Amino acid sequence: MSARETSARGLRVTAIALFVLAGTSLALRSANLGALGFPVAMAIAAVKATLVAVVFMEIGAEKPTVGIAFASGIALVAILVALVVADVVTRTVPPLANPPGTAARDYG
């Protein structure tokens, strides 16, 4: 076993950490965190995804090209999310128009 391979103890500790994070996420579901609810949920999800990628997928033990491909995929998703957020934030709410066929009619 090389120094970069994950031991059974490391896998157990990581699995327990993932269960604890999942339980924390479930417990915080009913907590009233206000505006912090979404960022806290995303932070917990990011920690869980990082644990899975580093320990179970063994990204650190792979060749550097695998790490570069993984990082470029993450960067692409981050760019797409940033563009979606920019699109949503910069939109103006259009005024609601009358649906077709329901406009007021002049009877006279």
ROMI-676298 format. One line per field, with one value per residue (C-alpha): residue number from 1; x, y, z; residue in three letters. Coordinates in steps of 0.2 Angstrom, whole numbers, padded with zeros to 4 digits. Each point is the difference from the previous one (the first is absolute). Layout:
! ROMI-676298
num <- c(NUM  ...)
px <- c(X  ...)
py <- c(Y  ...)
pz <- c(Z  ...)
residu <- c(ALA  ...)
This chain:
! ROMI-676298
num <- c(1  2  3  4  5  6  7  8  9  10  11  12  13  14  15  16  17  18  19  20  21  22  23  24  25  26  27  28  29  30  31  32  33  34  35  36  37  38  39  40  41  42  43  44  45  46  47  48  49  50  51  52  53  54  55  56  57  58  59  60  61  62  63  64  65  66  67  68  69  70  71  72  73  74  75  76  77  78  79  80  81  82  83  84  85  86  87  88  89  90  91  92  93  94  95  96  97  98  99  100  101  102  103  104  105  106  107  108)
px <- c(0000  0007  0000  -0013  -0013  -0014  -0001  -0015  0000  0001  -0015  -0010  0004  -0005  -0016  -0004  0003  -0011  -0014  0002  0000  -0016  -0008  0005  -0008  -0016  0000  0003  -0015  -0012  0010  -0004  0016  -0008  0012  0014  -0010  0006  0018  0001  -0008  0012  0015  -0005  -0002  0017  0008  -0008  0004  0018  0001  -0007  0012  0016  -0003  -0012  0005  0018  0003  0016  0008  -0004  0011  0001  -0010  -0014  0000  0001  -0015  -0009  0004  -0005  -0017  -0002  0005  -0012  -0014  0005  0000  -0017  -0007  0007  -0008  -0017  0001  0006  -0015  -0013  0007  0000  -0017  -0014  -0017  -0012  -0017  -0014  -0010  -0018  0000  -0006  -0019  -0003  0004  -0014  -0011  -0009  -0018  -0008)
py <- c(0000  0017  0015  0008  -0014  0002  -0012  -0009  0011  0016  -0006  -0004  0018  0008  -0010  0005  0018  -0001  -0007  0014  0013  -0008  0000  0018  0004  -0009  0009  0017  -0003  0004  0014  0018  0007  0014  0006  -0012  -0016  -0001  0004  -0012  -0014  0004  0000  -0017  -0007  0006  -0008  -0016  0001  0003  -0014  -0012  0006  0000  -0016  -0011  0005  0002  0015  0004  -0017  0001  0006  0019  0000  -0008  0014  0013  -0007  -0001  0018  0006  -0008  0009  0016  -0002  -0003  0015  0011  -0006  0003  0017  0004  -0006  0011  0015  -0003  -0001  0014  0012  -0003  0012  -0006  0004  0007  -0012  0002  -0006  -0017  -0001  0002  0008  0018  0012  0003  0017  -0002  0016)
pz <- c(0000  -0005  0011  -0011  0001  0012  0015  0007  0015  -0011  -0010  0016  0007  -0016  0000  0017  -0004  -0015  0011  0013  -0014  -0007  0017  0003  -0017  0005  0017  -0007  -0012  0013  0008  -0004  -0006  -0011  -0014  0006  -0003  -0019  0003  0015  -0011  -0014  0012  0007  -0018  -0005  0014  -0003  -0019  0005  0011  -0013  -0013  0010  0010  -0010  -0017  0005  -0011  0009  -0004  -0018  -0014  -0001  -0016  0009  0013  -0014  -0009  0016  0005  -0018  0002  0017  -0008  -0015  0012  0011  -0016  -0005  0017  0000  -0017  0006  0015  -0010  -0012  0014  0010  -0015  -0006  0003  0005  -0015  0003  -0001  -0015  -0003  -0007  -0019  -0001  0017  -0004  0004  -0014  -0005  -0002  -0005)
residu <- c(MET  SER  ALA  ARG  GLU  THR  SER  ALA  ARG  GLY  LEU  ARG  VAL  THR  ALA  ILE  ALA  LEU  PHE  VAL  LEU  ALA  GLY  THR  SER  LEU  ALA  LEU  ARG  SER  ALA  ASN  LEU  GLY  ALA  LEU  GLY  PHE  PRO  VAL  ALA  MET  ALA  ILE  ALA  ALA  VAL  LYS  ALA  THR  LEU  VAL  ALA  VAL  VAL  PHE  MET  GLU  ILE  GLY  ALA  GLU  LYS  PRO  THR  VAL  GLY  ILE  ALA  PHE  ALA  SER  GLY  ILE  ALA  LEU  VAL  ALA  ILE  LEU  VAL  ALA  LEU  VAL  VAL  ALA  ASP  VAL  VAL  THR  ARG  THR  VAL  PRO  PRO  LEU  ALA  ASN  PRO  PRO  GLY  THR  ALA  ALA  ARG  ASP  TYR  GLY)
